[in-house]
Amino acid sequence: MNILTQVSLLLLAAGAALVFLARSAAEIPQTQLEIGWLASIAGTVLAYIRFRKWAMRQYARRAIRRTKFPPLWQVSFGPDPTVESADVFLTGPDGSVRYAVAIARWKGVAVTRTLITRQQKLVDQKGKRMRSGRIRDLTDQCATAKWYPVLWLPTARSAAAMVLDDGLLIIQGGAHELRAAVAPRES
């Protein structure tokens, strides 16, 4: 069980216990009641966030399982000790092509360049800079482990694929767009 899940469940249980004890006491200590409610709310919010991430990964896994990759391609789910930031691993038929895919819930991204240094940066559809340490971790881990990093946005509003200067392949769209970008039709 993930640490975030454990913390959310612990906060939820502790908050509910404090609220119950405060309600059952003859004289209700106001601070104990308030702390109990805050802990319960914090636990519920953390559990909801964790559930949303889990639901997104389950959606993506089902989509990938239904997608027909070329023969001899291997699809594996779960953590890999060399690339911890990825959710799905796709390996080509001879093992020379290896993709580490991280799944994100963003509705879409665009790539712009900074004015002075001309470095690429990811922005959302409104032009606001997107910060994600997970993407940086993915590209760094893939560079050392010899995987191609892929950021997949299955809930993006428009289908697109782009490659950044650091080698990160960004795929917006469903599982068919993912398949078309990483495993083009073999003749």
C-alpha positions as a printed Julia matrix, in Angstrom:
187×3 Matrix{Float64}:
   0.0     0.0     0.0
   1.33    3.43   -0.96
   2.38    5.83    1.81
  -0.18    8.4     0.63
  -2.93    5.8     0.95
  -1.76    4.84    4.43
  -1.63    8.48    5.58
  -5.08    9.24    4.17
  -6.65    6.21    5.85
  -4.9     6.98    9.13
  -6.11   10.6     9.08
  -9.62    9.52    8.22
  -9.74    6.94   11.02
  -8.15    9.24   13.6
 -10.46   12.09   12.71
 -13.55    9.89   12.91
 -12.41    8.53   16.28
 -11.85   12.04   17.66
 -15.26   13.2    16.44
 -16.92   10.11   17.96
 -15.16   10.58   21.31
 -15.98   14.27   21.39
 -19.64   13.6    20.59
 -19.98   10.82   23.18
 -18.43   12.86   26.0
 -20.79   14.63   28.37
 -19.01   17.9    27.74
 -17.77   18.32   24.18
 -14.3    19.88   24.01
 -14.52   22.24   21.04
 -10.86   21.93   20.02
 -11.0    18.13   20.01
 -14.08   18.25   17.81
 -12.47   20.72   15.4
  -9.25   18.68   15.16
 -11.3    15.56   14.51
 -13.25   17.2    11.72
 -10.09   18.62   10.11
  -8.33   15.24   10.26
 -11.38   13.54    8.74
 -11.6    16.07    5.93
  -7.86   15.86    5.21
  -8.02   12.06    5.13
 -11.01   12.11    2.8
  -9.31   14.56    0.41
  -6.1    12.51    0.32
  -8.06    9.29   -0.24
  -9.97   10.94   -3.09
  -6.75   12.14   -4.74
  -5.27    8.67   -4.43
  -8.43    7.09   -5.86
  -8.38    9.43   -8.88
  -4.78    8.49   -9.67
  -5.59    4.79   -9.3
  -8.69    5.1   -11.5
  -6.69    6.88  -14.23
  -4.04    4.16  -14.27
  -6.73    1.44  -14.41
  -8.36    3.23  -17.35
  -5.03    3.41  -19.16
  -4.22   -0.24  -18.44
  -7.56   -1.37  -19.86
  -7.0     0.78  -22.95
  -3.53   -0.65  -23.53
  -4.73   -4.24  -23.02
  -7.41   -3.71  -25.69
  -4.92   -2.22  -28.16
  -3.38   -4.62  -30.63
   0.38   -4.14  -30.65
   2.41   -5.85  -33.39
   3.34   -9.49  -32.79
   6.17  -10.15  -30.34
   5.84   -6.76  -28.63
   5.81   -7.08  -24.84
   3.66   -4.91  -22.57
   4.34   -4.92  -18.85
   2.78   -2.91  -16.05
   4.15   -1.89  -12.73
   7.3    -0.48  -11.3
  10.72   -1.23  -12.69
  13.68   -0.66  -10.36
  15.58    1.27  -13.05
  12.71    3.57  -14.11
  10.45    4.17  -11.11
   8.53    7.08  -12.68
   6.98    4.98  -15.46
   3.67    3.1   -15.31
   3.85    0.93  -18.45
   6.8    -0.62  -20.28
   6.7    -1.49  -23.98
   9.45   -3.6   -25.5
   9.97   -4.24  -29.21
  10.26   -7.72  -30.71
  14.04   -7.96  -30.52
  14.38   -5.95  -27.3
  16.26   -3.09  -28.96
  13.29   -0.67  -28.73
  12.18   -0.05  -25.15
   9.66    2.59  -24.08
   8.95    3.65  -20.51
   5.49    5.26  -20.47
   4.31    7.63  -17.74
   0.58    8.33  -17.68
  -0.74   11.81  -16.84
  -4.27   13.21  -16.56
  -3.6    16.53  -18.27
  -6.05   17.68  -20.92
  -3.26   18.68  -23.27
   0.14   20.32  -23.46
   2.02   22.56  -25.83
   5.73   23.2   -26.16
   7.19   26.7   -26.14
  10.7    28.09  -25.89
  11.99   30.59  -23.38
  13.0    33.95  -24.81
  16.59   34.11  -23.64
  17.88   30.55  -23.35
  15.57   29.06  -26.03
  14.98   26.0   -23.83
  11.78   24.06  -24.32
   9.12   24.14  -21.65
   5.71   22.52  -21.34
   2.68   24.76  -21.03
  -1.0    23.93  -20.68
  -3.59   25.04  -23.2
  -3.88   28.44  -21.52
  -0.15   29.06  -21.76
   0.58   28.46  -18.06
   3.85   26.65  -17.36
   3.43   23.05  -16.22
   5.8    21.93  -13.51
   6.34   18.26  -12.95
   9.3    16.71  -11.23
   7.98   13.36  -12.4
   8.75   14.22  -16.04
  12.29   15.29  -15.17
  12.73   12.08  -13.14
  11.41   10.01  -16.05
  13.83   11.5   -18.57
  16.8    11.19  -16.18
  16.0     7.58  -15.23
  15.4     6.59  -18.85
  18.71    8.1   -19.92
  20.63    5.96  -17.44
  18.59    2.79  -18.07
  18.54    3.07  -21.91
  14.75    3.39  -22.26
  12.92    5.9   -24.45
  10.81    8.17  -22.21
   7.15    8.62  -23.16
   4.56   10.89  -21.53
   1.08    9.67  -22.44
  -1.98   11.88  -21.97
  -4.93    9.54  -22.67
  -7.55   12.15  -21.71
  -6.15   14.92  -23.91
  -8.72   16.83  -25.93
  -6.84   16.57  -29.21
  -4.6    13.86  -30.62
  -0.97   14.81  -31.23
   2.56   13.51  -30.82
   5.72   15.54  -30.31
   9.33   14.94  -29.33
  11.2    17.33  -27.06
  14.9    18.16  -27.32
  15.7    15.89  -24.36
  14.12   12.9   -26.15
  10.79   12.87  -24.31
   8.01   11.68  -26.59
   4.66   13.25  -25.66
   1.56   11.48  -26.96
  -1.84   13.11  -26.59
  -4.82   10.86  -27.26
  -6.02    7.34  -26.69
  -4.29    4.0   -26.85
  -4.43    3.94  -30.65
  -2.35    7.12  -30.81
   0.11    5.55  -28.37
   0.4     2.45  -30.55
   0.77    4.49  -33.74
   3.58    6.56  -32.23
   5.66    3.82  -30.6
   4.92    0.82  -32.83
   4.1     1.93  -36.36
   2.6    -0.7   -38.63
   5.18   -3.23  -39.61
   5.07   -4.54  -43.15
